Amino acid sequence: MGTLVSIETVSAETVPAVPQDALDRAFGWFHEIEQRCTRFNPRSELMQLGAHIGEPVPVGEILFEAVRFALTVAEETDGAFDPTVGDRMEARGFNREHRTGETVQSNGACHDDVSYKDVQVDPDRRTITLCRPLTLDLGAVAKGLAVDMAARELVPFRNFAIDAGGDLYLSGHNPAGEPWLVGIRHPRAEGELIDSLRVSDQAVCTSGDYERQTAAAGEHHLLDPRTGLSPRSVASVTVLAGSAMLADALATAAFVLGPVDGIQLLDRMGVGGLMFTADLRRYETRGLPRAA
């Protein structure tokens, strides 16, 4: 995932300290999920799907649930979120393994007209079928899933914060006994915050146009699957939800949909959201927990 992961725990008289084995399990989920769900390793379980076009392929629970969730969000957003953009992302220059810098080639040719409708899942047999040559990109799902699985390991210990490259899960309270304070990066001023939120027992994920620009085209890593272009109306979207996987996926979808439709999506899904347009106009959902 190319992500630095940190976990902060808070001790209290009524809550046991987090044992090392629980921390090890929490960190271990990031490695496990990356190994199964990355498109930057030709040996990953995800990439092996591309060798079996048109065939139902039995997969492990992690990959199956990640793909099934991604397809559900794609349906819910009418394709504004679509996990079948892997080949198009690769063609735009997002094709390097983060540790080695090695260029990774997908298994098939790039087809601009593929969509989530070309992927089928069978819950009974736990199989995934790619109906056409395509490469899945689970970048907006897998990291959130890893955060959620790590949080599950730590829930018995109540007060903790997980930060996976800006994808957060905040449980309980901070060392001062208050909800965690989360700063929202200013999308146009390096090193500055544009807002802050008070959060407890929720995930917070942000998608911004300042992340992972391509040197050749100046395009950012967020792609509108319906047009093949980078959306230009939005600078950043922050989503608060009960799970990081949901928050991450909806932040991506809302970014693509734009300020009006994006906020409507977040309201409809019952999550919190804060959006800034390219000219820094603010849009937000009802009842956002802003810091005092």
N, C-alpha and C positions, 0 to 999 in steps of 0.2 A: 504493500500500500504506500510505501515511501513515507511513512508517518512516524513521528516521534510520539511515543505514548508515555504519559505520566499519570500517576495515581497518588492522590493526597488523602490520607485518612486522619480522622479526628478522634482522639481518645476521650472517653467520658467514664464517670464512675459506674453508670448503669449499663454501659455498652462494652463488651469485651474487645480487647485489642485485636487487630487483624493479624492472624498467624501468617507466617511466610508461605505456607503451602497454598493458602487461599489467594495470596497475591500472585504466586507463581501460576496458578490456574487461570487467574484473570488475565495476566499478560500472555499466557499461552494461547488464548483464543485468537489473538491478533495474528500470530504465526499460522495457526491452523486454518483460519478462514482465508487468509491470503493465499496459502498453498493450494486451496481448492478453488478459489473464485477469481484469481487474477488472470487477465488476458496477456500479461507480460511474461509469462512462463509457458513455453510450448508444451511442457509436461504436466501442467495443472489439469485438474479434473475438468474445469471449464473449457480449456482449449482442446481437450481430447474429444469433446462433443463434435467439433468440426470435421472429424474424420468419419462421421457416420450420418451423413445427410439423408434425411428421409427415414431413418431408423429410430425406433424408440430405444433410448439408452438408459439403463438403470444407473442411478447416481446416488451418492450419499445424501444423508439428511440435510447437511449444511447447504450444499449446492442446490438441492431441490427446493428448499424453503426460500433461499435467496432469489431464485428464478421465479418461483411461484409468486412471491411478494412483488417482485418487479413487474410482472405481467399484470397483477391486480391493480397496481398504481397506474400502469399504462392504460388499462381499460377505464379506470376512474377519471383520468385526465384526457381521454380521447386522443392519446398519442403524443401529448405535450412532453410526457416522460416516456421514454422508449429505450429498453436495454439492448436493442439490436443495432446500436450505432457504432459498434466496435471498429468495423472496417472504415467507416467514414472518419472516425477519430484518428485512426492510424494514417489515413491518407492526408490528414491535416498536420501531421508531424508528432502526434502524441503516441509514439511507438518505441519509447526507450525504457528499458528496465532501470528502475531508480537507483539500484545499488551499483551496477556495473556500467551503466550508460550504453549497454549493448542494444542495437536495434532489433526489435522483435517483429517478425512477419507472421501474419495470420495464416490460417489454413486455406482460405478461399479468396476469390475475387471480390472486389467491392461492388455491391449492388445498391444504388441509391434508393431503390423502391422497396427494399425489404422493410418489414415492420414487425412489431410484437405479434401481429396476427400470424406470422410465419413460424411461431414457436408454440408447441403444444406440450402440456404437462398432464400426466396421468397419476392422480393422487393414490389410486389403489395399487398400481404397479411401481410407483415412485420412479417413473421414467420421464425423460425430456426428449422431445423430437424436434429437430431443426428441419423444417419442411423445405428450406432452400439454403444454399451456401451463405453463411453469415457468421459474424463474430459477436458474441454477447459482451457487453461492457457493464459490469456490475459495480462500477466505481461509486455510484450514488446509493448503493445498497450495502455492499460488503463491509465497509468500515463501520457504518452504523450498526450492522448486525454484530460485529466484533465488540463494539462498545456495550451493546445490550447484554451479550453473553458474559462479558467481564463484570458488568454491574450485577448480574444474577449471582455471581460467585461472592460478591461483597455485601449483598443486601442484609444478611444477618448482622452485619457490623455497623449498619445504619448510616453513620456520617462519613461520607467520602465524596471525592470528586475525581472523575476520569476525564482526561483531556487527550484526545487522539487527533493531533493536528488541527485543533479547532472544533472538532466534533466532541461535545461535552455531555456527560451525564452527572448531575449534581443530586446527591442523596442527603436527606436530613439537613444538617446545619454546618456552618463553617466554625472555626475555632472560637469565634465570639458568640456562638449560640444563635446566630441569625441565619436566614436564608442566604445562600451563596450569591455573591455579587458578580455579575457577568458583564464585562465591557464589550461593546459592539464596535468593531474596527471601523474607522472612517474610511470609506471606499476611495476617497480622493486625497487624503492627507496622511502620508506615511507616519506611523508612530502615534497617531491621535485616535481618540475614541469619539464616536458620534452619538452614542447613547449608552445606557447601562440598565440592566434588569436585575431584579431579585428573584431567585429561582430555588425551588426545593422539590426534589423527587420528580425531576423532569430532565429531558434531554434538550440541548440547544445546539442547532447546527446552522451554519451560514454558508451560502453560496455567493461568490462575488466575482465580478468581471476582472478583478485585479489578480486573480490566481492563474498560474500556469499559462502565461501568454506564449504563443509560438513565435519564434524569432523570424521565421520567413514571412508569415502573413499578418502578424500582429493580432491574430485571433485568440480569443480566450477559450478555455476548455469546455465551456457550456455551449451545447449545440441544440438548436431547435430541430428535432427529428423530422418535422413536417416540411421544412424549407432547406435543411442542410446548412444553414447559416448561423452565426453567433447572434443571439438577441442583443439589441443595442439600446432598448428603452430603459433597462434596469441596471443599477450598479451593484446592489447587494440585496439579499433576502435572508432574514434570520427567522427560524421556525422553532417554536417550543412545543414539544409533544411528549407523550408518555414513553416513547421509545426513540432511540437515536436513528434506527433504521427508517422509521416513518418520518422523522424530522428531516433527515438528509434527503430522502426521495422527494418530499413535498417542497423543500427549499429549491431543489432543481426544477421541479415542475412549475412552481410559482414564478421563478425567474424567467422561464420560457414564456409563460402565459402573459406576463406583463402586469402592470400595477393594478388594473381594475379586475381582470379575470383572475389574476393570481391571488389577490386578497379574498375574492369571492370563494375560490377553491379552499383556502385555509379556513375561512369561516364555516364553509359547508362541512369540512372534515373535522371541525371541532378542535382545532389546534390554534396556538398563538402565533402571530407573525408580525414582523416589522420589515418594511421594504423601503429602499431608497432608489429613486430613479437616477438616470444618468446625470440629470441636472439637480439632484439632491432633494427633490420633493419627497415628502414622507407619506407613506401609507401604512396603516396598521389595523390589526383585527381588534375586535372589542375586548376590553378587559385585560389588556397587556400589563403584566406585573412590573411596571417601571420602578426603578430604585428611587427612594426618597431623596 
